[in-house]
Amino acid sequence: MEIILLQMSRRALYLTGAKCRRKPVFGPPQCFELPQAMRNGKALDNLPAFAGFVRDCKKAANLQTNRILFCLEDDNVVSKEYRHLPCKKKELLALAGLEAETVLQEDVGNFILQNYEYGRLNDVTGKLTSSLFAAKSALLKQIKKSFSKCGLRVIKIAPPVGGLLYAGRTLPETNGQTAAVLDFDFVKTRLILLQNGTPVFQRTFETVFDDILEIIMKSQSLSFEDAFLLVTSQGIPMEQNQEAEKQISVLLEASVSEAVRNIRMVLSSERLELDRLILCGGLSAIHHFSEFFEHLGLDIPLDSMNSCCPAAKLPEVGPAAKLAGCSPACFITASGLLAAKKADEIDFLRPVKSMAGNHAANAGVLVFMTVFALCIMALEPLIYHFALERNEQDKAVLNDLKYSETKSLLNEQSDLSAKLQKKENDQYLLPKKSSTREPVRQLFSQIAAKAKSVEKCSFDSAANTIAVTFTAKNYSDYLAIKKSVESNGYFEIAVPFQAEMNDGICDCSVTLRVKNPPAQSGGKDGDKP
């Protein structure tokens, strides 16, 4: 699989072809001067035009693949180092969001955040150090969209310092030492500080390479691309023009001094001592570049990535790159970008892909539900038609003569059930009245015990009274009946007992009132005496 690394400086576009194998094989970096409207960080202001320019440069460089690894530099990336207590990876990204609010001038929701934890625990504070990287999500989507329209597929958007961090962690030569890796790239100057193979500090500086090429262009009357080819193949021609030599020396010394100043500042704050400074990047491979460092008189042991790292650990350089004067040290950062595993890489495009995947999944569900609803709507008339046919068939079966008797019985049962229900409802609506059954029964049992006959008995439901006329054989039987009735708890005397002797027979009468008998609904127990 082939891939193109895309990098930009203030003035130039750099395309580097690479074959991704177990060890990536790199071709020579190819330089193209940016049009005037795209220089000094304005290339991404008009992404459709920039994507078209990249497509044309790719054809001119004879690079066959359309897969792009877009290196997004600090001009469009906000980064910040911060310290935090050990926590889980999910919690760390939330913590990075809080840190982002302190450095971003816009809403954090408009940015894609990536976090890189160094993994080194400070013995004094007990905290870890991480780097936060933030890029505008709208810019990332526009890059992918604009390049796609030009037939270019952006597979990854990453800050190059992430590749240098990964490469530094995989260097076995830094174990047990404090080492600084200084990447003098054509686009930026990058610095990482390692302690026992673990990053302690990272920083990216502006490159002086564009300025050096401009000086050479003027002194040698060359184009920007020709000045680049001259420097990479033969080195910086400093002996031909003393004024140019002086300007270039000042630029290089200022660039190196800034990096060394940052190294010493971190060493002092972390209470570390530097064992060596390792050089890499495109400028480090230029002829006599290491000699320039030695002339600076630094008190730091100097080493090159080519000499301190085993060949098996270094990236491979293709034949064309070797002819152009490139060495494995030129591609340390690029190899780190390609070799980083998903858990260690910084890729702004991955969250964008995830969001796009979620949108696609939601759209897929919506399409499925729409198709399902349309299918149901299409089947609805058929279902209604089948139900109508089945209903007609059932009616035809029920109209058969053999079911006539059964239908008649069912209709009769339905009528009887309706009448019974009406009776029960009517009975429930009947007014409640008192039941006199038990008091009357008690009265007649007491009178019948001694009376000769009961001549008359009447019940007044309005007054709730009973008038009884009876005969007794003698006066003593009358008194017994009177005593028995008066002692009965069911009645109270409304009209007192009266007795008259006629022909030896005692004619008696009395009117009694029933004492509050229990109330029952009409029709259940009845009220007949």
QUIKAQUI-V328993 format. One line per field, one symbol per residue. ss: DSSP state (A for helix, B for strand, O for the rest). psi: psi as a letter, one per 30 degrees, with the letter a starting at -180 (. if undefined). burial: # if it has 9 or more other C-alpha atoms within 8 Angstrom, else .. A space follows every 50 residues. Layout:
ss = ???
psi = ???
burial = ???
This chain:
ss = OBBBBBBBOOOBBBBBBBBOOOOOBBOOOBBBBOOAAAOOOOAAAAAAAA AAAAAAAAAAOOOOOOBBBBBOOOOOOBBBBBBBOOOOAAAAAAAAAAAA AAAOOOOAAABBBBBBBBBBBOOOOOOBBBBBBBBBAAAAAAAAAAAAAO OOBBBBBBOAAAAAAAAAAOOAAAOOOBBBBBBBOOOBBBBBBBBOOBBB BBBBBBOOAAAAAAAAAAAAOOOAAAAAAAAAAAOOOOOOOAAAAAAAAA AAAAAAAAAAAAAAAAAAAAOOOOOBBBBBOOAAAOOOAAAAAAAOOOOO OBBBAAAAOOAAAOOBBOAAAAAOOOOAAAAAAAAAAAAOOOOOOOOAAA AAAAAAAAAAAAAAAAAAAAAAAAAAAAAAAAAAAAAAAAAAAAAAAAOO AAAAAAAAAAAAAAAAAAAAAAAAAAAAAOOBBBOOAAAAAAAAAAAAAA BBBBBBBBBBOOOOBBBBBBBBOOAAAAAAAAAAAAOOOOBBBBBBBBBB BBOOBBBBBBBBBBOOOOBBBOOOOOOOO
psi = kllkkklkafflkkkjkkjjaekkkkakkkkkkklefflhggeffieeee eeeeeeeeeefhkelgkkjjjjlffgkklkklkllklleefeeeeeeeee fffkfakffglkkkkjkegkkkfefgllklkkkkkkeeeeeeeeeeeefg gkjjfkjkkffeeeeeeefgjfffkgljkkkjjilfelkkkkkkjhgkke kkkklklgeeeeeeeeeeefhlleeeeeeeefefljifffjeeeeeeeee eeeeeeeeeeeeeeeeeeefhlkkelkkkaleeffkkgeeeeeeffhkgk kklkeeffkkeffllkkleeeefggkleffgeeeeeeefkleffljjffe eeeeeeeeeeeeeeeeeeeeeeeeeeeefeeeeeeeeeeeeeeeeeeffk ffgeeeeeeeeeeeeeeeeeeeeeeeeffkkklkkgeeeeeeeeeeefef leljekkkkjfefhlkkkklkleleeeeeeeeeeeefkfflljeklkkkk kjhfkjklllkkkkjilkklkkfdflgk.
burial = .###################...######.####...##.###...#..# ##..#.###...#..#########..###..#.........##..##.## #..#...#.#######.#.#......###########..#####.###.# .##################.#..##.######################## ##.#..##.#.######....#.##.#########.##..#..##.##.. ###.#...#...#..##......#############..#...#....... ..####..#....#####..##.###############.#....#####. .#................................................ ..##......................#......####.###.#..###.# ##.#..#......############.##.###.###....####..#.#. #...##########..#..###.......
